Amino acid sequence: MASDLSLGGALCLVPGALVKCVGGVEVLRVMGEPWASNQRRLVAAAESVGFKGLVLAGEANLVYTLGVKMPSGALVLSGECGNIWLVPLLDYHRALSLAPGDFEVKAFYRGGEALKRVDVPRGALIEASNLGEALKAVLGDCSGLGADLEWLQEPAAAKLREHLGVGDASSVVSRVRSVKSPEEADRIEEAQRIAEEALGDAIDSLGEGVSEEQAAAVIECSVRRRGAWREAFPSIAAFYSNTAYPHHQPTATTLGHPGPVLFDLGAVVDGYHSDLTRTLWWGGSTPSQFREVLEAVEEALGEAADTVAPGVEARDVDAAARRVLERRGLARFFIHGTGHGVGVEIHEKPYLRPGSQDVLEPGMIVTVEPGVYIAGRFGVRIEDLVLVTKRGRRVLTRIARILPGV
């Protein structure tokens, strides 16, 4: 199986990509890039509920609007105030090299610091002790703005609310981000291809004496070697009874006798995440009891994935998975929600879980990941990515749900 997944060699560019060097920094720009479109979608949605513009902070929001790796600071998107990227002073020149042409870059520094000869235009400098003070200075008389206050630390959020009357646009931002454009979906699908290849490398690495930590390290190296920004999250490699911990952290546990192995991993391509989980048996033939649980989880995944469609309530997808496990007598071992949206964050709307009020829409991409966790023995989780289409769904994960033992 693993040899079928291997890309071989380093993947430097995705198809249709262009690389340019700005100030010695290599910047990836891809045909059909979604970021300008994302800016327009956010502003239009904010205006539709009465805001005149947006203030955005947090890495995910800045990646969504700029397409820049590891951004800092905050953005202002406003017809009245213009488009401004506000960054700490030490990030000014990097931001200037990466900012879209219609953005003004400004830098703030702590009051009292002697910066008389700093290599930054005077008009771009703001003396402020923190981001909140800097935003207050930049926004000035601008009014009617909304902000994703969930991403702003409380001092900055308080400044915006109290001194500028900025409203909370968090729900607007999360709703827009939950529906992916075709370009965004392409990036998530590419990230899933990379994750599948990395999974193949990890399985290839298994052998007597190999530790969970070593297998996880193989994934990290493989993901980066294939052109991803990084892993979507710290990869899970779990052996034996550790597979029963949904959020297990890899340890020095080594393979030495037959048993279950679980991998949960993802990759980030141009800021967009993927998510993939597979469970298999290592060493010898697969025991019947483990096989029965594996088949039950696969059936639950299949039933839930087949439920995904526009207009379906997210909780109904979760219920479909639980019905299967209930019939199999395993429902009590399923201890988390069935899935979640993915995008510039690994967890975002919609959430497929009991009580969720989210409704699926075309363009949403969700994980479907039922699991069974029998403490002290083993756990099984299988996870696919599913795109909601206009008439149904498309599974973005290509590899088999049940993998042969190794």
C-alpha positions in Angstrom: 0.0 0.0 0.0 2.7 2.5 1.0 4.6 2.1 -2.2 1.4 3.1 -4.2 1.2 6.3 -2.1 4.8 7.4 -2.5 5.4 10.5 -4.6 9.2 10.1 -4.5 11.5 13.1 -4.3 10.7 16.6 -3.1 7.7 18.5 -4.3 8.9 22.1 -4.8 5.9 23.5 -6.7 2.3 22.6 -7.0 0.9 22.7 -10.6 0.5 26.2 -12.0 2.6 27.8 -9.3 5.0 30.7 -9.7 7.8 31.5 -7.2 9.3 35.0 -6.8 12.0 36.2 -4.5 11.3 39.5 -2.6 14.0 40.8 -0.3 15.5 37.3 -0.2 12.2 35.7 0.8 10.7 33.1 -1.4 7.0 33.7 -1.8 4.7 31.1 -3.3 1.9 32.5 -5.5 -0.4 30.2 -7.4 -2.7 30.8 -10.4 -6.2 31.5 -9.3 -5.1 32.5 -5.8 -8.2 33.0 -3.5 -7.1 35.7 -1.1 -8.3 38.8 -2.9 -11.6 37.0 -3.4 -11.7 36.2 0.3 -11.2 39.8 1.1 -14.2 40.8 -1.1 -16.4 38.0 0.4 -15.7 39.1 3.9 -16.3 42.8 3.3 -19.5 42.1 1.3 -20.8 39.9 4.1 -19.9 42.5 6.7 -21.7 45.2 4.8 -24.8 43.0 4.3 -25.3 43.2 8.1 -24.5 46.9 8.5 -20.8 47.1 9.0 -18.7 49.5 6.9 -15.6 47.4 7.1 -13.7 44.9 9.2 -10.8 44.6 11.7 -9.1 41.2 11.6 -6.5 39.6 13.8 -5.2 36.1 14.4 -3.1 34.0 12.1 -6.0 32.1 10.5 -7.8 35.3 9.5 -4.7 36.9 8.1 -3.7 33.8 6.2 -7.3 33.8 4.8 -7.1 37.3 3.6 -3.4 37.6 2.6 -2.1 34.1 1.9 1.1 34.8 3.9 2.9 32.2 6.0 3.0 33.1 9.7 1.6 36.6 9.5 1.5 39.0 12.5 -0.5 42.0 13.6 -3.9 43.0 12.3 -5.8 44.0 9.2 -8.2 46.8 8.5 -10.5 46.3 5.5 -12.4 49.6 5.0 -13.6 51.8 2.2 -13.4 54.8 4.5 -10.0 54.0 6.1 -8.5 52.0 3.3 -6.8 48.6 3.6 -4.1 48.6 6.3 -1.8 45.9 7.6 -0.6 46.8 11.0 2.4 44.9 12.3 5.1 45.0 15.0 8.1 47.0 13.9 10.4 44.0 13.5 8.0 42.6 10.9 7.6 45.8 8.8 9.9 45.0 5.9 8.7 41.4 5.6 5.1 42.6 5.6 6.0 45.3 3.0 7.5 42.7 0.7 4.4 40.4 1.0 1.5 42.8 1.2 -0.9 43.1 -1.7 -0.5 46.3 -3.7 -3.7 47.9 -2.4 -2.6 47.6 1.3 -0.7 50.2 3.3 1.7 48.7 5.8 2.1 50.4 9.2 4.4 49.4 12.1 3.9 50.0 15.8 6.5 50.1 18.6 6.5 50.5 22.3 6.4 54.0 23.6 9.7 55.3 25.0 11.9 53.3 22.7 14.5 55.4 21.0 13.9 54.9 17.2 15.1 58.1 15.7 17.0 56.5 12.9 15.0 53.4 12.2 14.9 52.3 8.6 11.1 52.8 8.3 9.3 55.8 6.8 8.1 58.2 9.5 4.6 58.1 8.2 4.5 54.3 8.7 5.5 54.4 12.3 3.0 54.4 15.2 4.0 54.8 18.8 1.8 52.4 20.8 2.3 50.1 23.8 0.2 47.3 22.3 -2.0 46.3 19.3 -5.1 47.8 20.8 -3.5 51.3 21.1 -2.0 50.9 17.6 -5.5 50.1 16.1 -7.0 53.1 17.9 -4.4 55.3 16.4 -4.8 53.9 12.9 -8.6 53.9 12.8 -8.9 57.4 14.1 -12.4 58.7 13.0 -13.4 55.6 11.2 -16.8 54.4 12.3 -19.2 51.5 11.8 -16.6 48.8 11.7 -16.9 45.2 12.8 -14.2 43.0 14.2 -13.6 39.3 14.7 -13.3 39.9 18.5 -12.8 36.2 19.2 -9.3 36.5 17.7 -8.3 39.7 19.5 -6.8 39.5 23.0 -9.1 41.2 25.5 -7.1 44.5 25.9 -7.3 45.1 22.2 -10.9 44.0 21.9 -11.8 46.3 24.8 -10.1 49.3 23.1 -12.1 48.6 19.9 -15.4 48.2 21.7 -15.1 51.1 24.2 -13.2 53.8 22.2 -14.3 53.1 18.6 -17.7 51.4 19.0 -16.6 48.5 16.9 -19.1 45.7 16.8 -18.6 41.9 17.0 -18.4 40.4 13.5 -17.1 37.0 14.6 -20.1 35.1 13.4 -19.9 36.9 10.0 -16.2 35.9 9.5 -16.7 32.2 10.6 -19.8 31.9 8.3 -17.9 33.2 5.2 -14.8 31.1 6.0 -16.9 27.9 6.3 -17.9 27.9 2.6 -14.9 27.3 0.4 -14.4 28.6 -3.1 -13.2 26.1 -5.8 -9.6 27.5 -5.4 -9.7 26.9 -1.6 -11.1 23.4 -2.1 -8.2 22.7 -4.5 -5.7 23.6 -1.9 -7.4 21.4 0.8 -7.5 18.5 -1.7 -3.8 19.0 -2.5 -3.0 19.1 1.2 -4.9 15.8 1.6 -2.9 14.2 -1.3 0.3 15.2 0.6 -1.1 13.7 3.9 -1.9 10.5 2.1 1.7 10.3 0.8 3.1 11.0 4.2 0.9 8.3 5.7 2.4 5.9 3.2 5.9 6.9 4.3 5.0 6.4 7.9 3.6 2.9 7.3 6.8 2.1 5.3 8.8 3.1 8.4 7.1 0.6 10.7 9.2 -2.2 12.0 10.4 -3.8 15.2 12.0 -1.2 17.5 10.4 1.8 15.8 8.8 4.2 18.3 5.7 6.4 18.0 7.9 9.4 18.1 10.0 8.2 15.2 7.0 7.4 13.1 5.5 10.9 13.8 8.9 12.4 12.8 8.7 10.6 9.5 5.3 12.2 8.9 6.6 15.7 9.6 9.6 15.3 7.3 7.5 13.8 4.5 4.9 16.6 4.7 7.5 19.3 4.4 9.5 17.4 1.8 6.4 17.4 -0.4 6.0 21.2 -0.4 3.5 21.7 2.4 4.0 24.7 4.8 3.9 22.3 7.7 1.8 19.6 9.4 -1.8 20.6 10.0 -1.3 19.7 13.7 1.2 17.6 15.6 0.7 14.2 14.1 -0.6 11.3 16.1 1.2 8.0 15.9 -0.2 5.6 18.4 0.7 1.9 19.1 -1.2 -0.8 21.0 -3.4 0.5 23.9 -2.4 4.1 23.1 -4.7 3.9 20.1 -7.6 4.2 22.6 -6.6 7.8 23.4 -8.2 10.1 20.8 -5.7 12.9 21.4 -2.6 10.7 22.1 0.8 12.4 22.0 3.5 10.2 20.5 5.8 8.5 23.1 8.9 6.3 23.2 6.6 3.2 22.9 8.1 0.9 20.3 6.8 -1.9 18.1 7.8 -5.3 19.4 4.8 -7.6 19.0 1.7 -7.6 16.8 -0.9 -4.9 17.6 -2.9 -1.9 16.4 -1.4 1.2 14.9 -3.2 4.5 14.5 -2.1 7.6 12.5 -3.9 10.9 12.5 -2.2 13.6 10.4 -2.7 16.5 8.0 -0.8 19.0 5.9 -1.1 22.7 5.2 -0.9 24.0 1.6 -1.0 27.8 1.2 -2.6 28.0 4.6 -5.3 25.4 4.0 -5.4 22.3 6.2 -6.3 18.6 5.6 -7.1 15.8 8.1 -6.7 12.1 7.7 -6.9 9.1 10.1 -6.3 5.4 9.5 -6.0 2.5 11.8 -4.3 -0.8 10.9 -2.8 -4.0 12.4 0.9 -4.4 12.5 2.6 -7.8 12.6 0.9 -11.0 11.6 -2.7 -11.6 10.7 -5.5 -9.3 11.9 -7.5 -10.7 14.9 -11.2 -11.2 14.3 -12.3 -8.9 17.2 -10.1 -6.0 15.9 -11.4 -6.6 12.4 -15.0 -6.5 13.6 -14.5 -3.1 15.2 -12.6 -1.8 12.2 -15.5 -2.9 9.9 -18.0 -1.3 12.3 -16.2 2.0 12.2 -15.9 1.9 8.4 -19.6 1.3 8.1 -20.3 4.2 10.4 -18.1 6.4 8.3 -19.8 5.3 5.1 -23.3 5.9 6.5 -22.3 9.3 7.8 -20.5 10.4 4.7 -23.5 9.3 2.6 -25.7 11.6 4.7 -23.6 14.7 3.8 -25.6 17.0 1.4 -26.7 20.6 1.1 -29.5 21.5 3.6 -28.7 18.6 5.9 -28.3 19.5 9.6 -24.8 18.7 10.8 -26.2 16.8 13.8 -27.9 14.4 11.4 -24.6 13.3 10.0 -23.4 12.6 13.5 -26.6 10.7 14.2 -26.0 8.5 11.2 -22.7 7.3 12.5 -24.0 6.7 16.0 -26.9 4.5 14.7 -24.4 2.1 13.1 -22.3 1.8 16.2 -25.5 1.4 18.3 -26.5 -1.6 16.1 -23.0 -3.0 16.6 -23.1 -2.6 20.4 -20.3 0.0 20.3 -22.0 3.3 20.7 -20.8 3.8 24.3 -17.2 3.7 23.0 -17.7 6.6 20.6 -16.8 9.6 22.8 -16.5 12.6 20.4 -18.3 14.4 17.6 -18.3 12.8 14.1 -16.5 15.7 12.4 -15.8 19.3 11.8 -15.1 21.8 9.1 -11.5 22.4 7.9 -9.9 25.4 6.2 -7.4 27.9 7.3 -8.0 26.3 10.7 -8.0 22.6 11.4 -11.2 23.0 13.4 -13.9 25.4 12.1 -17.6 25.5 11.3 -19.6 23.4 10.7 -19.4 20.9 13.6 -20.9 17.5 13.1 -21.9 16.6 16.7 -25.1 16.1 18.8 -27.0 19.4 19.3 -25.2 21.2 16.5 -27.3 24.0 14.9 -25.1 24.1 11.8 -26.6 23.3 8.4 -24.5 22.1 5.5 -24.0 24.3 2.5 -22.3 23.7 -0.9 -18.6 24.5 -0.6 -18.2 23.3 3.0 -15.5 20.7 3.6 -15.9 18.5 6.6 -14.2 15.6 8.3 -16.2 12.4 9.0 -14.3 10.5 11.6 -16.2 8.1 13.9 -14.2 6.2 16.4 -14.4 3.4 19.0 -12.1 3.6 22.0 -11.9 0.6 24.4 -9.7 1.8 27.3 -6.7 -0.4 28.1 -7.1 -2.4 24.9 -7.3 -0.5 21.6 -9.0 2.2 19.6 -10.1 2.5 16.0 -10.7 5.8 14.1 -11.1 6.2 10.4 -11.4 9.7 8.9 -12.2 11.1 5.4 -12.6 14.6 4.1 -15.9 15.3 2.3 -16.8 18.3 0.2 -20.5 19.4 0.1 -21.5 19.9 -3.5 -24.6 21.5 -5.0 -26.3 18.1 -5.3 -24.6 16.0 -2.7 -21.0 15.3 -1.8 -17.6 14.4 -3.0 -15.2 12.4 -0.9 -11.7 14.1 -1.2 -9.8 11.2 0.5 -8.7 8.6 -2.0 -7.0 5.8 -0.1 -8.9 2.8 1.2 -10.6 3.1 4.5 -9.4 -0.3 5.7 -5.8 -0.8 5.0 -4.1 -4.2 4.8 -2.0 -5.2 7.8 1.7 -4.8 7.6 
